[in-house]
Amino acid sequence: MAERRATVRVGGVLRLLNRVVEPVVRAGLGNSLAGPGVFVVETTGRRSGLRRPVPLLGLRTADGLVVATIRRDSQWARNLQQRPEADVWIAGRRRRATATLARPAGRAVARLSVQPC
């Protein structure tokens, strides 16, 4: 029971943090054209069909980026599993991407192939 309450508290803190970080990243701060950073990935909700933005830590690659989470049960990963098409905000610009999802050690990791501008 105490573990469940702790999980709920952590989830609430992460949602609050996401609300603060998301507009900053969309504005172009927090990531660069090369290397690691924070990226906003917009998935489509697998049940609702609504756009679901989430800031994620990631690393730029030659043709896209790799994003990951520390949580075992992330909804963004489930959404990408259902619909691999997504948008990602890089340096203040929205780009279309297609995801390939992996789950090493139960964690979600997605490789996003980003379409050129």
Backbone torsions as a table, in degrees:
resi	resn	phi	psi	omega
1	MET	NA	-44.7	179.1
2	ALA	-64.6	-34.9	178.5
3	GLU	-64.4	-39.8	179.1
4	ARG	-63.6	-43.7	178.8
5	ARG	-63.3	-40.6	178.9
6	ALA	-64.1	-40.0	178.4
7	THR	-64.0	-42.6	178.3
8	VAL	-62.3	-42.2	179.2
9	ARG	-63.6	-44.9	179.7
10	VAL	-62.3	-43.2	178.0
11	GLY	-59.8	-40.7	178.2
12	GLY	-65.2	-40.4	178.3
13	VAL	-65.0	-43.0	179.6
14	LEU	-64.8	-39.9	177.2
15	ARG	-62.7	-42.6	178.2
16	LEU	-63.3	-45.0	178.2
17	LEU	-61.4	-41.7	178.6
18	ASN	-60.2	-39.4	179.7
19	ARG	-64.0	-30.6	178.6
20	VAL	-80.1	-43.8	-174.0
21	VAL	-73.7	-39.1	-172.9
22	GLU	-53.9	-52.9	-178.7
23	PRO	-64.9	-29.8	178.6
24	VAL	-67.2	-43.9	-179.7
25	VAL	-68.6	-41.8	177.9
26	ARG	-59.5	-31.9	179.8
27	ALA	-74.3	-9.2	176.6
28	GLY	107.5	3.5	178.3
29	LEU	-98.3	148.7	176.2
30	GLY	99.7	-15.7	174.4
31	ASN	-141.2	163.8	-177.7
32	SER	-131.6	-177.0	178.7
33	LEU	-78.2	-10.9	178.9
34	ALA	-145.5	148.2	174.2
35	GLY	85.4	-165.3	-175.7
36	PRO	-80.0	161.4	177.1
37	GLY	174.4	-168.8	176.7
38	VAL	-108.4	134.7	-177.9
39	PHE	-130.0	141.0	173.9
40	VAL	-92.6	120.7	177.2
41	VAL	-107.8	126.7	178.5
42	GLU	-106.1	115.0	177.1
43	THR	-103.1	171.5	172.9
44	THR	-105.5	126.0	-179.4
45	GLY	-56.6	129.0	-175.7
46	ARG	-67.6	-26.0	178.0
47	ARG	-102.3	-44.7	-173.8
48	SER	-83.0	-29.2	-174.4
49	GLY	78.8	2.5	-179.7
50	LEU	-84.5	153.3	176.3
51	ARG	-71.1	133.6	-177.3
52	ARG	-126.0	99.5	178.6
53	PRO	-83.8	141.9	176.6
54	VAL	-147.0	129.1	174.2
55	PRO	-75.5	132.6	-179.8
56	LEU	-134.4	148.2	172.8
57	LEU	-74.8	139.6	-177.7
58	GLY	-152.6	174.4	179.7
59	LEU	-134.9	126.1	177.8
60	ARG	-69.0	143.0	174.1
61	THR	-123.6	-178.4	-177.1
62	ALA	-59.4	-40.5	-176.3
63	ASP	-122.2	20.2	179.7
64	GLY	170.8	-138.3	178.0
65	LEU	-157.3	164.1	176.1
66	VAL	-117.6	127.1	178.8
67	VAL	-120.2	154.4	-177.5
68	ALA	-149.3	169.0	178.1
69	THR	-137.2	158.6	176.8
70	ILE	-92.1	-14.6	-177.7
71	ARG	-84.1	144.5	-179.5
72	ARG	-79.2	-29.8	-173.4
73	ASP	-121.4	66.3	-177.4
74	SER	-88.5	129.8	-178.5
75	GLN	-68.0	-31.8	179.4
76	TRP	-61.1	-36.7	179.6
77	ALA	-68.7	-41.1	177.4
78	ARG	-63.4	-39.3	178.5
79	ASN	-63.7	-43.5	179.0
80	LEU	-67.4	-31.3	177.7
81	GLN	-64.4	-39.1	-180.0
82	GLN	-75.8	-45.3	-178.6
83	ARG	-134.4	101.0	-174.3
84	PRO	-73.5	-8.0	177.1
85	GLU	-77.8	136.4	-177.8
86	ALA	-150.9	169.8	169.0
87	ASP	-113.4	148.6	177.2
88	VAL	-136.2	139.1	179.1
89	TRP	-95.1	118.2	179.6
90	ILE	-126.9	122.5	179.0
91	ALA	51.4	40.9	175.5
92	GLY	81.3	7.6	-179.3
93	ARG	-124.3	140.0	177.9
94	ARG	-82.1	133.1	179.1
95	ARG	-131.1	142.9	175.7
96	ARG	-77.2	145.8	-179.1
97	ALA	-149.6	158.6	174.3
98	THR	-123.6	131.3	-173.6
99	ALA	-100.9	145.4	167.1
100	THR	-119.6	122.1	-171.8
101	LEU	-103.6	140.3	173.8
102	ALA	-132.0	159.8	179.0
103	ARG	-134.3	68.3	176.0
104	PRO	-69.7	132.2	179.2
105	ALA	53.2	30.6	177.1
106	GLY	80.0	-2.5	178.9
107	ARG	-92.9	151.1	179.8
108	ALA	-90.6	129.8	174.9
109	VAL	-133.2	130.5	179.3
110	ALA	-125.3	135.7	171.8
111	ARG	-99.8	120.3	-178.2
112	LEU	-105.3	116.5	173.1
113	SER	-84.4	112.2	-173.9
114	VAL	-93.3	132.7	178.0
115	GLN	-74.4	143.3	179.0
116	PRO	-66.2	155.6	179.4
117	CYS	-62.8	NA	NA
